[in-house]
Amino acid sequence: MMDDDKYEAELAKRQLALVHWQQHAMEAGEKVLIIFEGRDAAGKDGAIRTLTQHLSVRATRLVALPKPSDRDRSTWYYQRYVVRLPAGGETVIFNRSWYNRAGVERVMGFSSAEEQEVFLRDTPTFEAMLLESGLKLVKLWLDVSKKEQAKRLDERRTDPLKVLKASPMDAAAQEKWDDYTKARDEMLKRTSAPLTPWICVRADHKKKARLAVLSHIVQTLAPRKIAREVDAPDPDVLFPFELDALTDGRLER
């Protein structure tokens, strides 16, 4: 376990660097999109809170969309996400994203096999178009063990302060663990590209995961003089996706 005082000190360094980075990004008119995906209860909400705690309210937007309406389902799949992309000087954070189609929609049967295949085929091209438009994109996959997920989901059910996190989908996270694993594996293999890689985070230890995520964002997006303010993320916690990670124990099975 990480000592609380050490964690707070390391967190403060990274959050200060994030402030310095956002000052630069706002002045330079940069368009930044950060996508948080992962297994249920992997710690996306907590990581996002530590990321945004001291950022500009005006220049930072969090997007966490509800299930699509009938109208949404009749439009181009990416459409409801595109309208929420950042303008110059803005940072947008997606707490789940268009990758719902490769995850929960696949496992729970909310979209057809044909729709899922089209998504996996088209998404690398779609994201390349975003980069060509000048947008900066970071994609984070937070992974958690089945045992730790079960513990966190139980806390949602029993802790009154966490009741708003509970979802009817929580039970399926454990019951369909293997199906979610297969969906994750195919998504990572087919949508991680050299210019838009998936960055995987081992998130059983929340504090280590949060520090690693913040370090990665600073070192990926900030100018070198700001990136030097923080240590590189722990490679045992955070690493770019590669095929070997599916079989060498770095990603949970």
C-alpha positions as MATLAB code, in Angstrom:
seq = 'MMDDDKYEAELAKRQLALVHWQQHAMEAGEKVLIIFEGRDAAGKDGAIRTLTQHLSVRATRLVALPKPSDRDRSTWYYQRYVVRLPAGGETVIFNRSWYNRAGVERVMGFSSAEEQEVFLRDTPTFEAMLLESGLKLVKLWLDVSKKEQAKRLDERRTDPLKVLKASPMDAAAQEKWDDYTKARDEMLKRTSAPLTPWICVRADHKKKARLAVLSHIVQTLAPRKIAREVDAPDPDVLFPFELDALTDGRLER';
ca = [
       0.000    0.000    0.000;
       1.123    3.561   -0.684;
       1.530    5.883    2.286;
      -1.178    8.583    2.257;
       1.276   11.457    2.723;
       3.452   10.216   -0.135;
       0.416    9.792   -2.366;
      -0.844   13.306   -1.661;
       2.596   14.779   -2.368;
       2.933   12.876   -5.652;
      -0.627   13.754   -6.622;
      -0.033   17.456   -5.961;
       3.025   17.466   -8.253;
       1.050   15.936  -11.088;
      -1.953   18.174  -10.624;
       0.273   21.266  -10.690;
       1.847   20.034  -13.918;
      -1.647   19.522  -15.335;
      -2.504   23.133  -14.522;
       0.677   24.290  -16.288;
      -0.191   22.095  -19.262;
      -3.753   23.383  -19.535;
      -2.562   26.985  -19.404;
      -0.381   26.186  -22.409;
      -3.154   24.254  -24.193;
      -5.650   27.074  -23.754;
      -3.208   29.712  -25.007;
      -2.241   27.534  -27.983;
      -5.865   26.748  -28.855;
      -5.299   22.998  -28.623;
      -8.223   20.583  -28.956;
      -7.834   17.660  -26.537;
      -9.976   14.553  -26.108;
      -9.280   12.024  -23.347;
     -11.262    8.781  -23.424;
     -11.671    6.686  -20.280;
     -12.815    3.128  -20.878;
     -12.479   -0.019  -18.792;
     -14.235   -2.773  -16.954;
     -17.062   -1.831  -14.605;
     -15.730   -0.552  -11.254;
     -12.210   -0.145  -12.629;
     -11.922    3.345  -11.137;
     -12.729    5.624  -14.068;
     -14.733    8.089  -11.953;
     -12.010    8.467   -9.332;
      -9.276    8.897  -11.930;
     -11.324   11.566  -13.703;
     -11.921   13.430  -10.433;
      -8.191   13.589   -9.683;
      -7.527   14.704  -13.258;
     -10.050   17.541  -13.309;
      -9.853   18.718   -9.682;
      -7.816   21.854  -10.424;
      -8.443   22.301  -14.148;
     -10.419   25.185  -15.626;
     -14.166   24.689  -15.348;
     -14.725   26.766  -18.485;
     -12.152   24.931  -20.597;
     -12.840   21.371  -19.373;
     -15.960   19.338  -20.155;
     -16.881   15.885  -18.885;
     -19.149   13.828  -21.147;
     -20.942   10.779  -19.736;
     -23.843   10.043  -22.053;
     -26.954    8.040  -21.093;
     -28.188    5.189  -23.241;
     -29.099    6.340  -26.764;
     -32.621    7.537  -27.471;
     -34.703    6.286  -30.399;
     -33.551    9.367  -32.334;
     -29.904    8.666  -31.480;
     -30.264    5.118  -32.751;
     -31.541    6.440  -36.108;
     -28.449    8.635  -36.710;
     -24.870    7.909  -37.738;
     -23.392    6.023  -34.795;
     -20.641    8.554  -34.035;
     -22.933   11.561  -34.409;
     -23.906   12.148  -30.790;
     -20.238   12.023  -29.807;
     -18.994   14.280  -32.614;
     -21.158   17.203  -31.481;
     -19.415   17.056  -28.097;
     -15.841   17.136  -29.382;
     -13.601   19.985  -28.169;
     -13.161   23.365  -29.822;
      -9.855   25.218  -29.683;
      -8.548   25.644  -26.147;
     -10.895   22.985  -24.730;
     -10.277   19.625  -23.078;
     -13.117   17.101  -23.259;
     -13.136   13.920  -21.201;
     -15.364   11.018  -22.228;
     -16.358    8.730  -19.363;
     -17.151    5.902  -21.762;
     -17.417    6.751  -25.414;
     -18.152    5.369  -28.871;
     -16.396    2.235  -27.629;
     -19.655    1.222  -25.940;
     -20.402   -0.513  -29.241;
     -17.400   -2.810  -28.828;
     -18.110   -3.490  -25.138;
     -21.477   -3.413  -23.424;
     -23.459   -3.329  -26.687;
     -21.686   -6.463  -27.906;
     -21.921   -8.381  -24.630;
     -25.520   -7.434  -23.866;
     -26.784   -7.701  -27.461;
     -27.732   -4.034  -27.784;
     -26.363   -3.887  -31.337;
     -26.065   -6.433  -34.117;
     -22.955   -8.384  -35.078;
     -22.894   -6.453  -38.351;
     -23.001   -3.097  -36.531;
     -20.188   -4.203  -34.237;
     -18.042   -5.309  -37.183;
     -18.597   -2.013  -39.005;
     -17.599   -0.164  -35.840;
     -14.349   -2.098  -35.400;
     -13.523   -1.615  -39.087;
     -14.333    2.100  -39.245;
     -13.114    3.431  -35.900;
      -9.362    3.565  -36.706;
     -10.204    5.618  -39.817;
     -12.613    7.841  -37.876;
      -9.973    8.542  -35.213;
      -7.336    9.225  -37.860;
      -9.681   11.873  -39.274;
      -9.919   13.456  -35.823;
      -6.132   13.677  -35.638;
      -5.998   15.203  -39.124;
      -8.397   17.899  -37.911;
      -5.846   18.889  -35.260;
      -7.416   17.094  -32.303;
      -5.161   15.428  -29.725;
      -6.477   12.057  -28.526;
      -5.607    9.932  -25.490;
      -7.329    6.552  -25.020;
      -7.104    4.887  -21.592;
      -8.274    1.360  -20.768;
      -8.526    0.705  -17.007;
      -8.308   -2.990  -16.183;
      -9.266   -4.632  -12.888;
      -9.232   -8.195  -11.584;
     -12.452  -10.162  -11.203;
     -11.943  -10.402   -7.438;
     -11.365   -6.666   -7.016;
     -14.305   -5.872   -9.283;
     -16.587   -8.041   -7.143;
     -15.431   -6.213   -4.009;
     -16.074   -2.781   -5.522;
     -19.470   -3.739   -6.926;
     -20.478   -5.025   -3.484;
     -19.462   -1.679   -1.977;
     -21.766    0.060   -4.435;
     -24.659   -2.005   -3.150;
     -23.922   -1.560    0.551;
     -22.395    1.929    0.908;
     -25.108    4.650    0.915;
     -22.591    7.176   -0.471;
     -21.938    4.980   -3.498;
     -25.538    4.082   -4.308;
     -25.638    6.470   -7.290;
     -22.872    4.458   -8.924;
     -24.972    1.292   -8.864;
     -26.416    0.115  -12.160;
     -28.676   -2.721  -13.333;
     -25.684   -3.747  -15.474;
     -23.451   -4.408  -12.456;
     -24.467   -8.050  -12.092;
     -23.599   -8.756  -15.715;
     -20.042   -7.517  -15.145;
     -19.327  -10.632  -13.086;
     -21.731  -13.064  -14.738;
     -20.416  -12.223  -18.208;
     -16.775  -11.682  -17.232;
     -15.456  -13.975  -19.964;
     -17.639  -12.334  -22.618;
     -16.355   -8.906  -21.590;
     -12.797  -10.250  -21.743;
     -13.296  -11.458  -25.320;
     -14.886   -8.144  -26.302;
     -12.024   -6.191  -24.713;
      -9.398   -8.282  -26.463;
     -10.891   -7.810  -29.912;
     -11.453   -4.100  -29.338;
      -7.863   -3.512  -28.248;
      -6.430   -5.562  -31.107;
      -8.472   -3.889  -33.820;
      -8.617   -0.268  -32.660;
      -5.139    0.333  -31.224;
      -3.137    2.080  -33.961;
       0.336    3.677  -33.945;
      -1.091    7.209  -33.811;
      -4.112    6.322  -31.633;
      -2.847    3.608  -29.272;
      -4.697    2.196  -26.318;
      -2.916    2.856  -23.039;
      -3.662    0.113  -20.514;
      -3.781    0.754  -16.763;
      -3.711   -1.969  -14.122;
      -6.180   -0.444  -11.682;
      -6.518   -2.811   -8.723;
      -4.496   -0.263   -6.727;
      -6.465    2.966   -7.193;
      -3.777    5.391   -6.005;
      -1.029    3.943   -8.179;
      -3.388    3.893  -11.160;
      -4.367    7.536  -10.696;
      -0.767    8.697  -10.403;
       0.175    6.730  -13.512;
      -2.749    8.161  -15.504;
      -1.912   11.748  -14.575;
       1.771   11.224  -15.393;
       0.890    9.779  -18.784;
      -1.438   12.645  -19.679;
       1.173   15.250  -18.760;
       3.995   13.475  -20.583;
       1.867   12.832  -23.677;
       0.205   16.217  -24.070;
       2.457   18.799  -22.425;
       5.534   20.543  -23.844;
       8.807   19.006  -22.712;
       9.569   21.692  -20.120;
       6.269   20.866  -18.364;
       6.463   17.103  -18.896;
       9.772   17.083  -17.033;
       7.939   18.211  -13.877;
       6.631   14.678  -13.257;
       8.124   11.198  -13.217;
       7.292    8.756  -15.989;
       4.362    6.446  -15.161;
       5.187    3.147  -13.512;
       5.483    0.612  -16.392;
       4.132   -2.104  -14.105;
       0.930   -0.079  -13.831;
       0.569    1.689  -17.196;
       1.739    0.535  -20.623;
       0.830    0.866  -24.319;
      -1.258   -2.026  -25.578;
       0.591   -4.813  -27.372;
      -0.556   -8.321  -28.257;
       1.666   -9.960  -25.652;
      -0.305   -8.189  -22.903;
      -3.239  -10.504  -23.647;
      -1.262  -13.581  -22.631;
       1.531  -12.518  -20.280;
      -0.623  -11.591  -17.293;
      -0.637   -7.822  -17.662;
      -4.326   -7.807  -18.638;
      -6.808   -9.737  -16.517;
      -8.323  -12.925  -17.892;
];
